[in-house]
Amino acid sequence: MTYKGLPIFVVDLDDKTIFNNISFVDFPAIECDFIQLAKEVEIQFKVNEEKRIVSGPVLIPEKPIYRRDENGREYYIKFDEKSILKFAEKFFHDHRQNEGNVQHEFSVCGITFFESYIVNKERGIAPVEFEELPDGTWFVSAKVDNDDVWALIKEGVIRGFSVDLMAPMRQEKEIDSLDELVDYLNNI
């Protein structure tokens, strides 16, 4: 299948998957910023000075994420609900909750992921701020004790989360008709 003329690959979890951690980034590939917790800031990313907590989505099911490899090849990746649940489970199973990094480049101390959940509206598990996001979206909350990272968050430099992983991918089937493309685009 293609999206905007580029192939789409589905990311799977298997025994060769390397899930390093969750990264604090300036432009989340999922195009969705943190939730901040203070009233005084009127943007999606809210800051609570006392608690130093940020919350937001890590992965959104079926959301095409633009990528470009080292050879300049462009494509999209996406995650399905089952894989997202497996990644969330693996993150905690592998004890990664104290291993955040910044911009996928350097690990930092003083970040603790303490909350994790998968959106399930039927069960009443969904943040009000992101009610438009689908079931299967993975959210986390992190306590940020690192002063340098907290300064980047307060300045609006760091705005969201991104997964740092190496996993197998399989290409979706090619779209055979314009009707099939329209159906696909209407369902993302």
Helices and strands as residue ranges (DSSP letters): E 2-3, E 6-11, E 18-25, E 53-59, E 65-68, E 74-78, H 81-93, E 101-102, E 106-107, E 111-118, G 121-123, G 128-130, E 138-144, H 147-154, E 160-166, E 169-171, H 178-186
